[in-house]
Amino acid sequence: MADRYLNFTGTAPGRFLTRRLGLPQPSALRRWTPERPYLEGELLHLTAGEGLSALPDLSSVLARTHLKLVPDSSRPTAVVLDATGISDTPDLALAHAALHPVVRSVAENGRVVVLGAPVSPSDHHQAAAQQALEGFVRSLGKELGRGRTATLVRMRSAAAAESTLRFLLSPRSAYVSGQVIEVGEAERSPCDWDRPLAGRTALVTGAARGIGEAVAEVLARDGAHVVVLDVPSVQADLVRVADRLGGTALPLDITADDAGERMASALAPGGLDILVHNAGITRDRKLANMPADRWNPVLAVNLTSVLRTTDALLKSGTLNRGGSVVATASIAGIAGNAGQTNYAASKAGIIGFVRSLAPGALAEYGVTVNAVAPGFIETKMTAAVPLFIREAGRRMNSLGQGGLPVDVAETTAWLASPASAGVNGQVLRVCGQSLLGA
């Protein structure tokens, strides 16, 4: 559904009127297109104080982002601040001193990325200073406006974080802001950055339409062979998606007792590299008015099926080493939502599933496990929301607009890349920095 307010604010009368009335003034977001796959312009690399950088290989990584790395710029498209060397609270003044003179000049749809170190469990001075960066970046994201975003990346080496930095410094991350991403050490295989999923097989549930279809499309664009799964009642739509993407349709009810075994059989003999749990339903009603027949299906589809099929695919060896699981949570699972106790419980459960499974899955099976948590995304489901609630959902974030299914898809594809092996156990919100939740 078209966002008429966003279109109106892009006109001269719209800009004048909204400015006079103090209304939100969202900027149209720059997203990936085949014609313009990269951000263009200058990249300003700053350090929070002389001698404080702990990332000597950072410059060479940034030079490969397609932005022009410069020591100074009056209009940078992106600013990367290396604050990994900050180890005590007085050092925070160096972060302020580095960004204060330049933050106003960042171009529309630009990026500010602050690099921090992992929080130390044994040094409370370092922990306080590095945790302070989180509040700093989240607040900055709410100040920037004009489609600009801010993100904090905690990392130990630039090489392990190259996939993450490329994602954040690109149009693919247009609806990701105010987030904290932790990147651990990981070996990275040589990567074709234009087709990072070439030769890999991906299965996407709930792929007949909406976000699932967008995820399948982006994974296929990045080189994956996609197996699209949805309930048999939408088989015609599912086949249409598979044919368009050169993939395979798998009509299947994922709540069936043998769903995991049937998925494994369909994926033999090559197995599976990427498992995307996107299938989900809603049956909204306040708890006092919610019978069991509205509670049970939501938990069965959104949560129980995820656990059961993932367990089956891991234990059968269907998920190949070096693979990834990306599940779909929601900001409803983080902040809650009136009338959605069933849906919010299922999505909060996904977060628990990811955080618990990720360390063991990586150690035992060589598989990463992460989640995306969408906010207000423009789909047929949100188009049916009453007007004023829909407008509130669109505007109550730092970017002042709803996201698109492709925003969730781009984030999923980044998490699914073998170059992102250092990202594990993360729940990344794709919400434009919604004002709801943490």
Buried (B, 14 or more C-beta within 10 A) or exposed (E): EEBEBBEEBEEEEBEEEBEEEEBBBBBBBBBBEEEEEBBEBBBBBBBBBEEBBBBEEBBEBBEEBBBBBEEEBEEBBBBBBBBBBBBEEEBBEBBEEBBEEBBEEBBEBBBBBBBBBBBBEEEEEBBBBBEBBBEBBBEBBBEBBBBBBBBBBBBBBBBBBBBBBBBBBBBBBBBBBBBBBBBBEBEBEEBEBEEBBEEBBBBBBBBBBBBBBBBBBBBBBBBBBBBBBBBEEBBEBBBBBBEEBEBBBBBBBBBEEEBBBBBBEBBEEEBBBBBBBBBBBBBBBEEEEBEEEBBEBBBBBBBBBBBBBBEBBBEBEBBBEBBBBBBBBBBBBBBBBEBBBBBBBBBBBBBEBBBEBBEEBBEEBEBBBBBBBBBBBBBEEBEEBEEEEBBEBBBBBBBBBBBBBBBBBBBBBBBBBBBBBBBBBBBBBBBBBBBBBE
